[in-house]
Amino acid sequence: MFTSLDVSTSALVAQRARLNTISGNIANMTTLTNEKGEAKPYQERFVVFKTDDMGQEKGLTGVQVDRIEIDQGEPLYRYQPDHPLAIKDGKWKDHVAYPNINMNEQFVDALEASRAYEANLGVMEVTKGISRQTLSLLA
Amino acid sequence: MWNGILQNSSIETLTESVKFAERRHQLLASNIANLDTPGYLTQDLSVDNFHEALQDSIAASKQNRNLTGPQDDDSANNISKQQAQQHVHKVYEQILYHDGSDVSLEQQVTNISKNQAMHSTAISMLRHQMHTLQMAIAESVNV
């Protein structure tokens, strides 16, 4: 019985990881340089989940974060010739590269993650109820 | 004597129901946990198959009792019951989403509620049976 609590917990952990990357994406919406100070706009990160067979029983599958992918799409170019990070030459001369993050997408994703989190909490409550009832046979 | 008490009451049957409901709950919890996992397919245990197996084995044990008096369930029935409990199948009712998964939250939540109701019914009846037994043992209604 307690293994279903483990399954739900694995989902809580995974959804929290997802929420963390989403907050990272939103926090870095206008980050123009990377950690080394190079003019490279932040690129959206997203988690990919995979099933995690908890190893014991057939059919019992938890979830885990498979990998964190970095979006390889084009950045957004804005015309800002006076900006210190403006591109010097080429097609996007005088433009500044901004992260291409769609806030609506991020919020919808965050909403989905927190609803999934809630759903798993709900399942945990039911699991606890079932265990409590079974144990109540003793008393 | 004790075997007779257990066989004439529904304690065995109810225990099987409780075991089944708990096993099924684990699967339904897995389904909810994997709501956002690409390529995950809904899994479930068939309630109908379980009830059928349970019914068969009740019928068989009744027949046995009529012929030879109380005795333990024969092993064949236990096996079919176990198979009904362990046969995890993939459910193909939902259209796949674009990521290859097909878990419908609403469907799963409904299943969990139904399953919980089945579990608590069985537990309540079990408690009642135990209470009755205790009353008989204590020879008093105030147990």
Interface residues (C-beta under 8 A of the other chain):
Chain A: M1 T3 S4 V7 S8 S10 A11 A14 Q15 R18 V48 F49 K50 T51 E57 K58 G59 L60 T61 G62 V63 E112 A113 A116 A119 N120 G122 V123 V126 T127 G129 I130 Q133 T134 S136 L137
Chain B: V18 A21 E22 H25 Q26 L27 L28 A29 S30 I32 A33 N34 L35 D36 T37 P38 Y40 Q43 Q86 V88 L105 V109 I112 S113 Q116 H119 S120 I123 L126 R127 M130
